[in-house]
Amino acid sequence: MRIIPNSEFIVNPDGSAFHLHIQPDQLADKIVMMGDPDRVTLTASFFDTIECDVRSREFHTITGIYKGKRLTALSHGIGTDNIDIVMTELDALANIDFQTRTVKPELRQLTMIRVGTSGGMQPHCPIGSYVVSEKSIGFDGLLHYYANSQQVREEDFEEAFQKHVNWSPYHCSPYVVSADEELVERIGYDMIRGVTISAIGFYGPQGRHVRLPLADPDLNAKIESFRYRDYSITNYEMESSAIAGLGKMMGHKCMTVCAIIANRVALESNANYRGSIEDLIKVVLERI
């Protein structure tokens, strides 16, 4: 049995995971994730009781009870690089014995739902709508650093997308992963379902031209026109692909649902979106 070296997985002196700073008994089986640490406070304001409230860097974790359900609300910050940290440490909290530094014999499966904000790429994804990421396309390349990613990736979809947009060889090879089907149905039965791109940045990688010119000014137009079977690309964000991909490889149930706060086709945005995301959080808390 492999003993995980200290350098591979760091445990703090208080017995908590290195970045998240929470201990195994502080983690619930059901987790609502979001980028903004303050949104964790908003989520926990709906809890009936609170067990723990831990902050470390951009990671804010509150575990408590909501209508009889033990839940953890957790902020993951921005980007798939942060998701690599969060997913690995959440899985370790559930499935690594911190004393022996070995994998536990039985998998503890977690349910993780990311509640985020996003920019719509299609006319049927207007500002204020909710989009469930039935599939995600990762522009970040994260999954390629782990063995056997082909077991969860959808390579035909990947090839069709690269061909349609004339994918640059200077970019990471995009990967496609589906969210947990049961979660998609349970959480998003009355929402828009689509394909979400997880970009590797907010500005240039999502086709925003501020001062620096874009390497491919037509990329968003090609993305908008892409079709694979019955699928079109509905929205941009920065985390869903890593959550779906790593979660599936680890054996957890994961999905992302986003409130659309901008429409990239109509060139419209709404910076005052608190009400919309608050309502979405309430829906997820009821259905998780």
C-alpha positions in Angstrom: 0.0 0.0 0.0 1.4 3.4 -1.0 2.2 5.8 1.7 1.8 9.3 0.3 5.0 11.4 1.0 4.7 14.6 3.0 5.9 16.6 0.0 3.0 15.1 -2.2 0.2 16.0 0.2 0.9 18.5 3.0 -1.1 18.3 6.2 -1.0 21.3 8.6 0.1 20.9 12.2 -3.6 21.1 13.3 -4.5 18.2 11.1 -6.1 20.2 8.3 -5.5 20.2 4.5 -2.7 22.6 3.5 -4.7 25.2 1.5 -8.3 24.7 2.6 -7.3 24.5 6.3 -10.3 22.3 7.1 -10.1 18.9 8.9 -11.8 15.7 7.6 -14.6 15.9 10.1 -15.5 19.4 9.0 -16.4 18.3 5.5 -20.0 17.3 4.6 -20.8 14.9 1.8 -22.7 17.6 -0.1 -20.8 20.6 -1.2 -21.9 23.9 -2.8 -19.0 25.6 -4.4 -18.5 29.2 -5.7 -15.7 31.5 -6.7 -16.3 34.4 -4.3 -15.5 33.9 -0.6 -18.3 36.4 0.3 -20.8 34.3 -1.6 -20.1 31.5 0.9 -21.3 33.9 3.7 -24.4 34.6 1.6 -25.0 30.8 1.2 -24.5 30.1 4.9 -27.0 32.8 5.8 -29.7 30.4 4.7 -28.3 27.6 7.0 -30.2 26.7 10.2 -27.1 26.1 12.2 -23.3 26.5 11.5 -20.7 24.0 12.6 -17.5 25.7 11.4 -16.4 28.8 9.5 -12.8 28.6 8.2 -11.0 31.1 6.0 -7.6 30.6 4.3 -6.5 32.8 1.4 -9.3 32.8 -1.2 -10.8 29.6 0.3 -13.7 30.1 2.6 -15.5 27.1 4.0 -18.7 27.0 6.1 -20.3 23.7 7.1 -23.8 23.6 8.7 -27.3 22.3 8.5 -29.9 23.4 5.9 -33.4 21.9 6.4 -32.0 18.7 7.9 -29.2 18.4 5.3 -25.5 18.7 6.4 -23.9 20.9 3.7 -20.5 22.5 3.1 -20.3 25.9 1.3 -16.9 26.5 -0.1 -15.2 29.1 -2.2 -12.6 28.0 -4.8 -11.4 31.3 -6.2 -10.9 31.8 -9.9 -9.6 29.4 -12.5 -9.0 25.7 -13.1 -5.6 25.9 -11.3 -7.5 26.7 -8.1 -9.9 23.8 -8.9 -6.9 21.4 -9.0 -6.1 22.4 -5.4 -9.7 22.4 -4.2 -10.7 19.1 -5.8 -7.6 17.3 -4.7 -7.8 18.4 -1.1 -11.6 17.7 -0.9 -11.0 14.2 -2.2 -8.1 13.8 0.3 -10.3 14.9 3.2 -12.8 12.3 2.2 -10.6 9.4 1.1 -7.1 9.7 2.6 -6.3 8.6 6.2 -4.3 11.6 7.4 -2.6 9.5 10.1 -1.3 6.7 8.0 -1.2 8.8 4.8 -2.8 6.0 2.8 -6.0 5.7 0.7 -9.0 4.4 2.6 -10.3 1.1 1.4 -13.8 2.3 0.6 -14.6 5.4 -1.5 -16.5 8.2 0.2 -18.3 9.8 -2.7 -18.9 13.5 -2.6 -21.6 15.5 -4.3 -20.2 18.9 -5.6 -22.2 21.6 -7.3 -20.5 24.8 -8.5 -22.8 27.8 -8.5 -21.3 30.5 -10.7 -21.7 33.4 -13.1 -21.1 33.2 -16.8 -21.3 34.9 -20.2 -23.8 33.5 -22.6 -22.8 32.6 -26.2 -26.2 31.9 -27.7 -29.4 34.0 -28.2 -31.3 31.5 -26.1 -29.1 32.2 -23.0 -30.2 35.7 -22.1 -29.0 37.7 -19.1 -30.8 36.4 -16.0 -31.2 32.8 -17.3 -29.6 29.7 -15.6 -27.4 27.4 -17.6 -26.5 23.9 -16.5 -23.1 22.7 -17.9 -24.2 19.3 -19.3 -20.8 19.2 -20.9 -17.7 21.3 -20.4 -14.8 22.1 -22.7 -11.5 22.9 -20.9 -9.2 25.3 -22.6 -6.7 24.9 -19.7 -5.1 21.5 -20.3 -5.4 20.5 -16.7 -6.8 17.0 -17.2 -3.8 16.1 -19.5 -1.5 16.1 -16.5 -3.3 13.1 -15.0 -3.1 9.5 -16.3 -6.1 7.9 -18.0 -8.0 11.1 -18.7 -9.2 9.5 -21.9 -11.5 7.4 -19.8 -13.6 10.4 -19.0 -12.9 12.6 -22.0 -15.1 12.7 -25.2 -12.5 12.6 -27.9 -14.8 12.7 -30.9 -16.3 15.9 -29.6 -12.8 17.3 -29.0 -11.7 16.5 -32.5 -14.8 18.1 -34.1 -14.4 21.2 -32.1 -10.7 21.6 -32.9 -11.4 21.2 -36.6 -14.3 23.6 -36.7 -12.4 26.5 -35.0 -9.0 25.7 -36.6 -7.5 25.3 -33.1 -4.1 26.9 -32.7 -1.2 24.6 -31.9 0.1 27.1 -29.4 -3.0 26.5 -27.2 -3.5 23.6 -24.8 -5.4 20.8 -26.4 -9.1 21.2 -25.4 -10.8 18.4 -23.5 -14.5 17.6 -23.2 -16.2 16.1 -20.1 -19.8 15.5 -19.2 -21.3 16.4 -15.8 -23.0 13.7 -13.6 -26.2 12.9 -15.5 -28.3 12.3 -12.3 -27.2 15.7 -10.9 -28.0 17.5 -14.1 -31.5 16.1 -14.1 -32.1 16.7 -10.4 -30.7 20.3 -10.3 -31.4 21.6 -13.7 -34.6 19.9 -14.9 -36.2 23.3 -15.6 -33.0 25.2 -16.7 -31.1 25.6 -20.0 -28.7 22.8 -20.6 -25.6 23.3 -22.7 -21.9 23.1 -23.3 -19.7 25.4 -21.2 -16.2 26.5 -22.1 -13.8 26.9 -19.2 -11.3 29.5 -20.4 -7.8 29.9 -19.1 -8.3 33.6 -18.5 -11.0 36.3 -18.4 -9.9 38.7 -21.1 -8.0 37.6 -24.1 -8.8 33.9 -23.6 -12.5 34.7 -23.7 -12.1 36.9 -26.7 -12.2 40.3 -24.9 -10.2 43.0 -26.6 -9.2 45.7 -24.1 -5.8 47.0 -25.2 -3.9 44.0 -26.4 -5.1 42.7 -29.8 -6.4 39.1 -30.0 -4.4 36.4 -31.8 -7.7 35.1 -33.3 -10.4 37.9 -33.4 -12.8 35.4 -35.0 -12.6 32.7 -32.4 -15.8 33.6 -30.6 -17.7 33.7 -33.8 -16.5 30.2 -34.7 -17.3 29.0 -31.2 -20.8 30.4 -31.5 -21.4 28.6 -34.8 -20.1 25.3 -33.7 -22.5 22.4 -33.5 -21.9 18.8 -32.5 -24.9 16.5 -32.8 -27.6 18.4 -30.8 -25.1 20.4 -28.8 -24.0 24.1 -29.1 -21.7 26.0 -26.9 -23.8 28.1 -24.5 -21.5 29.9 -22.2 -18.0 30.9 -21.0 -16.7 30.6 -17.5 -13.4 29.4 -15.9 -13.9 26.3 -13.7 -16.5 23.8 -14.8 -14.3 21.6 -16.9 -11.9 20.8 -14.1 -14.6 20.1 -11.6 -16.4 17.7 -14.0 -13.2 16.1 -15.2 -11.3 15.6 -11.9 -14.6 14.8 -10.1 -15.4 12.0 -12.6 -11.8 10.6 -12.4 -12.0 10.6 -8.6 -15.5 9.0 -8.5 -17.5 11.9 -7.3 -20.8 13.4 -8.5 -20.1 16.9 -9.9 -21.8 19.6 -12.0 -21.8 23.4 -12.6 -24.8 25.7 -12.9 -24.3 29.4 -13.8 -26.4 32.6 -13.8 -25.9 34.4 -17.1 -24.7 37.9 -16.3 -23.5 38.9 -19.8 -24.4 37.9 -23.4 -21.3 37.9 -25.6 -23.4 37.8 -28.7 -25.6 40.8 -27.8 -22.6 42.6 -26.2 -24.7 43.2 -23.0 -23.7 42.7 -19.4 -25.2 43.2 -15.9 -22.7 44.0 -13.1 -25.6 44.1 -10.5 -26.5 40.4 -10.4 -26.7 39.7 -6.7 -30.5 38.9 -6.8 -30.0 36.4 -9.7 -27.2 34.5 -8.0 -28.9 34.6 -4.6 -32.0 33.0 -6.1 -29.9 30.3 -7.9 -28.1 29.5 -4.6 -31.5 28.9 -2.9 -32.6 26.6 -5.7 -29.4 24.5 -5.4 -29.7 24.3 -1.6 -33.2 22.9 -2.0 -32.3 20.4 -4.7 -28.8 19.1 -3.7 
